[in-house]
Amino acid sequence: MSKVLQDQRGITWIRKGSGLQAGTATANFNKDADNVSKGKLVTSTSTLDMWFDGGSMAELNEEVVGLGEYGRILTVLWADSLPHPDEAEESEESDETHDENLLPSQRWRERG
């Protein structure tokens, strides 16, 4: 995990043997063995929370390549930028504070 990812609060490492998150390019790529054996390449986008428990909705680029005879795939996740950990925390707090300050009827209208 890169330093930038390590600095994101609340996310945990991906554990070996954990399943692939449905809806990611990697999971879709892995469904077809020809993608792996023929060394195909796919690029897509996903979000940090699709890959890391506790992650935010920050957009990630996902590049997947089949490693041919090795029978494996390589996924590279990268982003141009990620929210600074303090900024993400502040925005979550402001949303919570906003909700706390509303009357129940106002909360219902906003969600409806």
Steps between C-alpha positions, in 0.01 A plus 500: 500500500641837405573771755198701381271202561661430836418858602129455425329452836299191569591286199638150538732297281352262246552151638632216287220263415225756548247491220489752221247778540212450254473781251872569472681460170723241667206281601349522150838437334561194716177332380656422159812281507592620149559849640774356720657255255506750211641784712212736436492846656195682636477847650208627702410703806381398843495656845723468802220347707455219244852384576577601857282460807447844645590674173331810366314546174816645340535391138781261406634393163514123465732332251482122465732282292510124452841348572475223239669173592520600865121467516468812711383857458662824610282789612644847544285755684597866474354845534607847394423608855323383811334719758730603782405291805413813701275635222306173472446498876380863501247441222360195682471699820325790327245261344434343840470840665264617226275195552506543877382860470195414290154432631374145434261634235789679323713183504211309344457759221872497414509123473173471313 
